[in-house]
């Protein structure tokens, strides 16, 4: 499906019916990451309309020269909500930069957001200023490197860069849910965007975010990309915050410990209801 915002056709997919949940993926990836970790939970849960989109320059949504910075990206996502969800209240699930965009939406009190589930959220746009763990210890299944090398899959080195739990199971999900997006990413657009417009103009004001509805922030103790400490510092004042820093997982927490991910995602839904 496509939603036209100005001259930009935003690609998205919908599943189920009922209360809308907008799902926002990590930077340079696409809706496949979100669909892969969220849809399994809803095999047994009805009453929700899950909406997965590809942000501009990523997945099947093209880049446009006028999307120069995070403020414009955010405004584009708000217009998507207006067109696809309308005046109805909705929920947000965001991963990393998608979580950052979610916080930007929540800062706008006109948005009818009834709850947020943010995993491994990016809360400090400047990667040089993030508090991240050093010397992350990984768990590797015996023979996993030889197994992956034997499959000869393009960009498999990304998995070794990101994963904390390196097993055949986590590799299989990474290969199916994450890697396909990299073939579609507009690298030139994303590099320019990251260099020149990655942060909101109101980034410093996020520390004053007022959001009264249930928020779950699910982080990995071994996440050396976004980290976990900055999220706590930024959001600990929220009145309905549940904060988890899970040991043994990193930026790929949703595939490294899917049982914990599903448990907390379902718990968040129960809190909202």
Residue, then its C-alpha position, 0 to 999 in steps of 0.5 A: x500500500x502507498x500513502x502519498x505525502x506531497x510527491x512522496x509515496x510512503x510504502x506501508x503494510x497493514x495487518x488486523x483491525x481495531x486499535x491502530x498501532x504505528x510501528x517505526x523501524x531503525x535507521x537505514x532499515x525498513x518495516x521488515x524488522x518491525x513486522x518480524x518481531x511484532x506480528x508473531x505476538x498478534x497471532x493470539x491477540x485480536x483487536x489491533x490494526x498494525x501499521x508498518x511503514x518504510x521511512x523515506x529513503x529506506x525500504x520501498x519508500x523513495x528519498x526526496x531532496x526536500x526531506x533534509x532533516x529530522x523535523x521534516x521527517x517528523x512532519x512527514x510521519x505526522x501527515x502519514x498519521x493524519x491520512x492513514x489513522x485520522x483523528x483516532x487515538x493510536x499506539x506507537x512502537x518504535x525501535x532506535x531511530x523510530x523510537x526517537x521519531x516516536x518521542x518527537x510525535x509525543x512532544x506534540x500534544x496534539x497527537x493522540x498517542x495513547x501509549x508507546x513501546x520503545x526498544x533500544x531507543x536512540x535518545x542522543x542523536x550525536x553518537x559521539x556523546x552517547x553513554x554506551x558499554x565498552x568491551x561487550x562480551x558476546x555469546x557465540x554458538x560453536x561453529x557459527x562463523x563457519x556456518x554463516x561464511x558458508x552461506x555466503x550471504x551479502x552483508x553478513x558482516x553486519x550481523x557480526x558487528x551488531x549481534x551479542x548472541x550469535x547463533x543459527x537462530x538469531x542469524x536466520x532471523x537477522x538474514x530474513x528480517x534485517x538484511x533485506x532492507x540494506x539492498x533497498x536503502x538509499x545510501x547517499x540520502x541516509x548518509x547526508x541525512x545523518x550528517x546534516x539533519x539527524x537531530x530535531x531542532x528541539x532536541x534539548x526540549x525532549x527532556x521536558x517531555x510530558x506524556x501521561x500514558x503508559x510507556x515501556x522502554x526496553x533496552x539491552x545492557x550490551x547495546x553499544x549503539x544507542x546504549x541504555x543509560x541515556x534513555x533512563x536519564x531522559x525519560x525517568x520523570x514520566x509518570x507511567x514509565x516502565x524501564x527495562x535494561x535486560x542483560x545479555x542482549x544488544x541492538x538486536x534484542x528482539x531476536x536475541x531474547x524474543x521471549x522477554x521481548x514478547x512478555x514485555x510487549x504484551x505486558x505493555x498492551x495489558x497496562x494500556x487496556 
